[in-house]
């Protein structure tokens, strides 16, 4: 394998929020803009990597035409996209802000509009699947623990950020967690610390733009990712 081929990786990035329908016109969502994941995808493509971006419902979109862009709306749609594409990549960067809960809907709920009433409304919520943990299980089932590197994110209050990130790394079984404070969401900058099994793998040293962070994180992944990318062809 040539040095150029060795440096090229197939990377799957998720970005943006999920929209979980309440009825035909309303949904539960969060403030994620998808900017961070888009910047990561564009920087990875600029470096010559093969990039697939699963992007949620946001008005933003990548400008690089080399990026394979797949849009999703709900957690279920993102789950299907991950299941379909995970087997064909070397690195997963799970930057999407996935809903923890969604309305428990009955048949026909998404085809109708709930009417406003003076008595208010109570939503019955159910937990969404743990997509990152599901990806780890899929990696194990494929026998690819040594050549599929997984990066998750922990968005937490700053005071408990590092403790939560460490617990998430151990609980999910991923290779790296990007710990970042709540104010990162929908902001132009990020102040992040990388958590790996051996401890921490460095931090940004303060706030940097998300475009700058994209290059910084990809450099960090290159440094700590021990396995050589597999050479199976991408058939999708």
C-alpha positions in Angstrom: 0.0 0.0 0.0 1.4 3.4 -0.9 1.8 6.2 1.6 -0.9 8.2 -0.1 -3.4 5.3 0.2 -2.4 4.7 3.8 -3.2 8.3 4.7 -6.6 8.2 3.0 -9.4 7.0 5.3 -13.1 6.4 4.8 -14.8 8.5 7.5 -18.5 8.6 8.5 -19.6 11.8 10.2 -23.0 12.6 11.8 -24.1 16.1 12.4 -27.0 18.3 13.3 -30.2 17.7 15.4 -33.0 15.2 15.2 -36.6 16.2 14.8 -39.0 13.8 16.6 -42.6 14.4 15.4 -45.4 15.2 17.8 -48.0 15.4 15.0 -48.1 16.4 11.4 -46.7 19.9 12.0 -44.9 19.8 15.3 -41.7 18.1 16.6 -39.3 18.0 19.5 -35.8 19.3 18.6 -32.7 20.9 20.0 -30.5 23.9 19.1 -27.7 22.0 17.3 -26.8 23.8 14.1 -24.7 21.0 12.6 -21.9 23.4 11.9 -19.2 21.4 13.8 -19.9 18.2 11.8 -20.1 20.1 8.5 -16.7 21.7 9.2 -15.2 18.3 10.1 -16.6 16.8 6.8 -15.2 19.6 4.7 -11.8 19.5 6.3 -11.6 15.7 6.0 -12.6 15.9 2.3 -10.0 18.7 1.8 -7.4 16.2 3.1 -8.4 13.7 0.5 -10.4 11.4 2.7 -13.6 9.6 1.5 -16.3 11.3 3.5 -19.9 10.4 4.1 -21.9 13.0 6.1 -25.2 12.1 7.7 -26.8 15.5 8.3 -29.9 16.3 10.3 -32.5 18.9 9.7 -30.5 22.2 9.5 -30.4 24.9 6.8 -26.6 24.5 6.7 -25.0 22.2 4.2 -21.4 21.5 3.1 -19.9 23.2 0.1 -17.5 20.5 -0.9 -19.0 18.4 -3.6 -16.7 15.5 -2.8 -18.7 14.8 0.4 -21.4 12.1 0.1 -24.3 13.9 1.8 -27.2 11.9 3.2 -30.0 13.8 5.1 -32.0 12.5 8.0 -34.8 13.9 10.2 -35.5 11.5 13.0 -33.4 9.3 15.3 -34.8 6.3 13.6 -33.6 7.6 10.2 -30.1 8.3 11.6 -30.0 4.8 13.1 -30.8 3.3 9.7 -28.1 5.4 8.0 -25.5 4.3 10.5 -26.4 0.6 10.1 -26.1 0.9 6.3 -22.8 2.8 6.2 -20.8 1.8 9.2 -19.4 -1.4 7.7 -17.8 0.6 4.8 -15.8 3.1 6.8 -12.6 3.2 8.9 -13.6 6.1 11.3 -16.9 7.2 12.8 -17.2 10.7 14.3 -20.6 10.9 16.0 -21.1 14.6 16.3 -24.9 14.6 15.8 -27.1 15.9 18.7 -29.4 12.9 19.0 -32.6 13.2 21.0 -32.7 11.2 24.2 -36.5 10.9 24.1 -39.3 11.1 21.4 -43.1 11.2 21.6 -44.7 7.8 21.8 -47.0 8.0 18.8 -50.0 6.0 17.8 -50.9 5.0 14.3 -52.0 8.1 12.3 -50.6 10.7 14.8 -48.1 12.1 12.3 -50.9 12.5 9.7 -53.1 14.7 11.9 -52.7 18.0 13.7 -53.3 18.1 17.4 -55.7 20.9 18.4 -55.0 23.4 21.1 -57.1 23.1 24.2 -57.5 25.2 27.3 -56.6 22.2 29.5 -53.1 21.9 28.0 -51.4 18.8 26.7 -49.3 16.0 28.1 -46.8 14.3 26.0 -46.0 10.6 26.6 -42.2 10.2 25.8 -40.2 7.1 25.2 -36.4 6.7 25.2 -34.7 6.7 21.8 -32.1 3.9 21.0 -28.5 4.5 22.1 -27.1 4.9 18.7 -23.4 5.1 19.7 -23.6 2.0 21.8 -25.4 0.3 18.9 -22.5 1.2 16.6 -20.1 -0.3 19.1 -22.2 -3.5 19.1 -22.2 -3.5 15.3 -18.4 -3.1 15.2 -18.0 -6.1 17.6 -20.4 -8.2 15.5 -18.3 -7.4 12.4 -15.0 -8.3 14.2 -13.6 -4.8 13.5 -12.5 -3.6 16.9 -9.0 -3.1 15.6 -9.8 -1.2 12.4 -12.9 0.9 13.0 -12.1 3.9 15.2 -15.1 5.5 17.0 -15.3 9.1 18.3 -18.2 10.3 20.4 -19.0 13.7 22.0 -20.0 14.7 25.5 -21.9 18.0 25.8 -22.0 18.8 29.5 -22.0 21.6 32.1 -18.4 22.6 32.4 -18.1 21.7 36.1 -18.9 18.0 35.5 -17.8 17.7 31.9 -14.6 15.6 32.4 -16.2 13.2 34.8 -19.2 12.7 32.5 -16.9 12.3 29.5 -14.8 9.6 31.2 -18.0 7.7 32.3 -19.4 8.0 28.7 -16.1 6.6 27.2 -16.3 3.6 29.5 -20.0 3.1 29.2 -20.2 3.3 25.4 -17.0 1.5 24.7 -15.7 4.0 22.1 -12.1 5.0 21.4 -12.3 8.7 22.1 -14.8 11.2 23.6 -14.7 14.9 22.7 -15.7 16.7 25.9 -17.1 20.2 25.4 -19.2 22.5 27.5 -22.9 23.3 27.0 -22.1 26.8 25.5 -20.6 25.0 22.5 -24.1 24.3 21.1 -25.1 26.7 18.3 -21.9 28.8 19.0 -19.2 29.6 16.4 -16.4 28.4 18.8 -15.5 25.3 20.8 -13.3 24.6 23.9 -12.7 20.9 23.9 -10.7 18.2 25.6 -10.1 14.7 24.2 -10.7 11.8 26.5 -9.2 8.4 25.6 -8.7 5.1 27.6 -5.2 6.2 28.7 -6.5 9.5 30.1 -6.6 12.7 28.1 -5.1 13.3 24.6 -4.9 17.1 24.9 -7.2 20.0 24.6 -7.7 23.1 22.5 -6.3 25.3 25.2 -9.3 27.6 25.1 -11.9 28.6 22.5 -11.2 28.1 18.8 -13.4 28.3 15.8 -15.2 25.1 14.8 -13.4 25.2 11.4 -10.0 25.3 13.3 -11.2 22.6 15.6 -12.0 20.3 12.6 -8.3 20.3 11.6 -7.2 19.9 15.2 -9.5 16.9 15.8 -8.5 15.2 12.6 -4.8 15.6 13.5 -5.5 14.1 16.9 -7.3 11.1 15.4 -4.4 10.5 13.1 -2.0 10.5 16.1 -3.9 8.1 18.3 -5.6 5.9 15.7 -3.3 2.9 15.8 -5.0 0.6 13.3 -4.3 1.0 9.6 -7.4 1.6 7.6 -8.8 -1.5 5.9 -8.6 -1.6 2.1 -12.0 -3.1 1.3 -13.8 -1.3 -1.5 -16.7 1.0 -0.9 -19.6 -0.5 -2.8 -22.4 1.9 -2.0 
